[in-house]
Amino acid sequence: MKHLTIVVPGGENNLSSIVGAYKIFSRANAYWQEHHGKALFRIELAGTSPTTEFYGGLFSVKPHTSITKVKKTDLIIVPSLNHAYDAAISQNKVIIQWLSTQYQKGAEIASICTGAFLLAAAGILEGRSCSTHWAAADEFRKRFPNIHVQSDKLITEENGIYTNGGAYSFLNLILYLVEKYFDRQVAIYCSKVFQIEMDRHSQSAFMIFNGQKEHGDDMVRAAQSYIEEKMGEKISFEQLSAKFAVGRRNFDRRFIKATGNTPLEYFQRLKIETAKRAFETTRKTINEVMYEVGYADIKAFREVFRRITGMSPLEYRNRYNKEALAND
């Protein structure tokens, strides 16, 4: 029988991802036992304290065992954290070391949302790709510059490490793991019981682009402000780099280092975020919004919009603006 460890970190973390992982894997286990005569997993919650409180003591979890007593496990699920990253890393050094040791022993590890911060602190994401909540991606890049954050991805898988996007998208990661460890039929059963849409691969449609300003490069910040002011116009990035007396190559390098995007990508994401808001809140047509954000070619606008959001402008408007759909 395989062993599944659901980690209960100390400090502020997310109760729903612990409970959700436990309930879905328990249901998958019961279904497997019903059809195959025995359970596939022994499931344990493991932490560093006999009781961990959540939301100011409103809820509490009593792990089955101490993390130090789990000498060997097959699959580990790390829940999301509540954005107090310094405190989480400081309070969970025992768990961080345990994660590193278990991975070296051959365990596979899945992090939910901002739980990726603990994996990164354990050193097991170094030089690899991962996902996390889109709102935490800039903070993650700043702390761990040698890890490639794919904030558009809902799930990543690399060398026995699984990561996922934010909030309740963890349900899709758990279904993914159920299919991998049990089979497709069990995953379909769980998707029906818990009413979770299967085979979602992107969190792009949910991302809100606020501009990556949490960096220390004043030149890049000034360039960002200029781009935002000229959002509906054409911009020559050659001229923009000359405006700051910086060569184009060095300008691009500093911009990418500070924001994670090239200047062109930043410009495009800014335009598309403005377009998204227009589709959500107004009855404007696709063409009207396209012109407002500075596009004249509908094909180019659709291609960029789909690349950034994962859907077409029309699909996006129809999903998030029922009033506009009703008036078509």
C-alpha positions in Angstrom: 0.0 0.0 0.0 1.3 3.5 -0.9 1.6 6.2 1.7 0.2 9.7 1.2 1.2 12.5 3.5 -0.8 15.7 3.6 1.3 18.3 5.4 -0.2 20.6 8.0 2.3 23.5 8.3 2.6 25.7 11.3 1.4 29.2 11.2 -1.1 30.7 8.9 -2.1 28.4 6.0 -5.2 27.4 4.1 -7.6 24.9 5.7 -9.6 24.3 2.5 -6.7 22.8 0.6 -6.0 20.4 3.4 -9.6 19.3 3.8 -10.2 19.1 0.0 -7.1 17.0 -0.6 -8.1 14.7 2.2 -11.7 14.3 1.2 -11.0 13.6 -2.5 -8.2 11.2 -2.0 -10.3 9.4 0.7 -13.2 9.1 -1.7 -10.9 7.8 -4.5 -9.5 5.3 -2.0 -12.9 4.0 -1.1 -14.0 3.7 -4.7 -10.8 1.8 -5.5 -11.3 -0.5 -2.5 -14.9 -1.2 -3.6 -13.7 -2.3 -7.1 -10.3 -3.8 -6.3 -10.7 -5.2 -2.9 -8.2 -3.0 -1.1 -7.3 0.7 -0.7 -4.4 2.1 -2.7 -3.2 4.6 -0.1 -2.8 5.0 3.6 -3.6 8.7 4.1 -2.1 10.6 7.0 -2.1 14.3 7.9 1.3 15.1 9.4 2.4 18.3 11.2 4.8 19.7 13.8 2.2 20.3 16.5 -0.6 18.2 18.0 -3.1 20.8 17.0 -2.9 23.6 14.4 -5.4 26.4 14.5 -6.9 28.3 11.6 -8.6 31.7 11.2 -7.9 32.9 14.7 -8.9 29.7 16.4 -12.2 29.3 14.6 -11.1 25.9 13.2 -8.4 23.5 14.2 -6.7 20.4 12.7 -5.3 17.5 14.8 -2.8 15.7 12.5 -2.6 11.9 12.6 1.1 12.0 13.3 4.2 14.2 13.7 6.1 14.9 10.5 9.3 13.6 12.1 7.7 10.1 12.5 7.1 9.8 8.8 10.3 8.2 7.6 9.2 7.1 4.2 6.2 8.3 2.0 5.3 8.0 -1.6 3.3 11.2 -2.2 3.3 14.5 -0.3 0.7 17.3 -0.6 1.7 20.7 0.7 -1.2 23.1 1.2 -1.3 26.8 0.3 -0.1 29.5 2.7 -1.8 32.7 3.6 0.9 35.1 2.2 2.9 35.5 5.4 5.9 34.0 3.6 8.7 35.0 5.9 6.8 33.7 8.9 5.8 30.5 7.0 9.4 29.7 6.1 10.7 30.6 9.5 8.1 28.5 11.4 8.4 25.5 9.1 12.1 24.7 8.9 11.6 21.2 10.2 9.0 20.6 7.4 11.2 22.2 4.8 14.1 19.9 5.7 11.8 16.9 5.7 10.5 17.8 2.2 14.1 17.9 0.9 14.9 14.6 2.6 11.8 12.8 1.3 12.3 14.0 -2.2 15.8 12.7 -2.2 14.4 9.3 -1.0 12.1 9.2 -4.0 8.8 10.7 -2.8 6.8 12.8 -5.3 5.6 16.2 -4.0 2.7 18.4 -4.9 2.3 21.9 -3.8 -1.0 23.8 -3.8 -1.0 27.5 -4.7 1.5 29.4 -2.5 2.7 26.1 -0.9 5.3 26.4 -3.7 7.2 28.8 -1.4 8.0 25.9 1.0 9.2 23.7 -1.9 11.4 26.6 -3.1 12.8 27.1 0.4 13.6 23.4 0.5 15.7 23.8 -2.7 13.8 21.2 -4.7 12.5 23.7 -7.3 15.9 25.3 -8.1 16.4 25.5 -11.8 13.0 24.1 -12.5 9.5 25.4 -13.5 6.6 25.8 -11.2 3.2 27.5 -10.9 1.6 29.4 -8.0 -1.2 31.9 -7.6 -0.9 34.6 -10.2 -1.1 37.3 -7.5 2.0 35.8 -5.7 4.1 35.2 -8.8 6.0 38.5 -8.7 6.9 38.0 -5.0 8.0 34.4 -5.8 10.2 35.6 -8.7 11.8 38.2 -6.5 12.6 35.6 -3.7 13.6 32.8 -6.0 15.1 34.2 -9.2 16.5 30.8 -10.4 13.0 29.2 -10.5 10.9 29.7 -13.7 7.4 30.7 -12.6 4.7 29.8 -15.1 1.9 31.8 -13.6 -0.4 31.0 -16.6 -0.2 27.3 -15.9 -2.8 25.6 -13.7 -0.6 22.5 -13.2 3.1 21.8 -13.8 4.8 18.5 -13.5 8.6 18.0 -13.6 10.7 15.3 -12.1 8.1 14.1 -9.6 7.2 17.6 -8.5 3.7 19.0 -9.1 2.6 22.6 -8.6 -0.6 24.4 -9.3 -2.2 27.9 -9.5 -4.3 29.7 -7.0 -7.2 29.3 -4.6 -9.7 26.5 -5.4 -7.9 25.5 -8.6 -6.2 23.0 -6.2 -9.2 20.7 -6.9 -7.9 20.3 -10.4 -4.5 19.3 -9.2 -6.0 16.7 -6.8 -8.0 15.2 -9.7 -4.8 15.2 -11.8 -3.0 13.2 -9.1 -6.0 10.9 -8.6 -5.9 10.1 -12.3 -2.1 9.6 -12.2 -2.1 7.3 -9.1 -5.4 5.5 -9.5 -6.8 5.7 -13.1 -9.0 7.8 -15.4 -12.2 6.1 -14.2 -11.6 7.0 -10.6 -10.8 10.6 -11.6 -14.0 10.9 -13.6 -16.0 9.4 -10.6 -14.4 12.0 -8.2 -15.1 14.8 -10.7 -18.8 13.8 -10.7 -19.1 13.4 -7.0 -17.4 16.7 -6.1 -18.6 18.4 -9.3 -15.2 19.6 -10.4 -14.6 20.4 -14.1 -11.9 18.0 -15.4 -8.9 18.8 -17.6 -8.5 22.5 -16.9 -4.9 23.5 -17.8 -4.8 27.3 -17.5 -5.4 30.0 -14.9 -4.9 32.8 -17.5 -8.5 33.8 -17.7 -8.5 34.6 -13.9 -5.3 36.7 -13.9 -5.5 40.4 -13.1 -2.5 42.3 -14.5 -1.6 45.1 -12.2 1.9 45.7 -13.5 4.9 44.4 -11.8 6.1 47.4 -9.8 7.7 45.7 -6.7 11.3 46.0 -7.8 14.1 48.5 -7.2 14.9 49.6 -10.8 13.8 53.3 -11.1 14.5 53.4 -14.8 12.2 50.5 -15.4 9.5 51.9 -13.2 9.7 55.2 -15.2 9.5 53.2 -18.4 6.4 51.4 -17.1 4.7 54.7 -16.3 5.5 55.9 -19.8 4.1 52.8 -21.4 0.9 53.0 -19.3 0.4 56.7 -20.3 0.7 55.7 -24.0 -1.3 52.5 -23.7 -3.6 53.3 -26.7 -0.7 54.5 -29.0 2.1 52.9 -30.8 5.4 52.9 -29.0 8.9 52.5 -30.4 11.0 50.7 -27.8 14.2 51.8 -29.5 13.1 55.4 -28.9 12.0 54.6 -25.4 15.4 53.1 -24.5 17.1 56.1 -26.0 14.8 58.4 -23.9 16.5 56.8 -20.8 20.0 56.9 -22.4 20.2 53.1 -22.3 21.0 50.8 -25.2 18.1 48.6 -26.4 19.6 45.3 -25.4 20.4 46.5 -21.9 17.0 48.2 -21.6 15.3 44.9 -22.5 17.5 42.9 -20.1 16.7 45.3 -17.2 13.0 45.3 -18.0 12.8 41.5 -18.1 14.8 41.2 -14.8 12.5 43.7 -13.0 9.1 42.6 -14.4 9.5 39.1 -15.8 8.2 40.4 -19.2 9.8 42.0 -22.2 8.7 45.6 -22.8 6.5 44.4 -25.7 4.9 41.7 -23.6 4.3 44.2 -20.8 2.7 46.6 -23.3 0.5 43.8 -24.7 -0.6 42.6 -21.2 -1.5 46.1 -20.2 -3.7 46.5 -23.3 -5.4 43.1 -22.8 -6.1 43.9 -19.1 -7.8 47.1 -20.2 -9.7 45.2 -22.8 -10.8 42.6 -20.3 -12.2 45.3 -18.0 -14.1 46.8 -20.9 -15.6 43.5 -21.8 -16.6 42.9 -18.2 -18.3 46.2 -17.5 -19.5 47.7 -20.7 -21.6 46.8 -23.7 -18.9 47.9 -26.2 -18.4 45.7 -29.2 -15.2 43.7 -29.8 -14.1 46.3 -32.5 -14.8 49.2 -30.2 -12.6 47.8 -27.4 -9.9 46.7 -29.9 -9.5 50.3 -31.2 -9.6 51.8 -27.7 -6.6 49.7 -26.6 -4.6 50.5 -29.7 -5.2 47.6 -32.1 -6.3 48.1 -35.7 -6.1 44.5 -36.8 -8.8 42.2 -35.4 -6.7 39.1 -36.2 -3.7 40.4 -34.2 -6.0 41.5 -31.4 -7.6 38.1 -31.1 -4.3 36.2 -31.2 -2.7 38.3 -28.4 -5.9 38.2 -26.4 -6.1 34.4 -26.7 -2.5 33.9 -25.9 -2.8 35.9 -22.7 -6.2 34.8 -21.4 -6.6 31.4 -23.0 -9.9 32.4 -24.8 -11.1 34.7 -27.6 -12.4 38.2 -26.9 -16.0 37.1 -27.6 -15.7 34.0 -25.3 -14.3 36.2 -22.6 -17.0 38.8 -22.9 -19.8 36.2 -22.9 -18.4 34.5 -19.8 -18.0 37.6 -17.7 -20.7 40.0 -19.0 -24.1 38.4 -19.1 -25.8 41.7 -19.7 -23.8 42.3 -22.9 -24.6 38.7 -24.0 -28.3 39.2 -23.4 -28.3 42.3 -25.6 -26.5 40.8 -28.6 
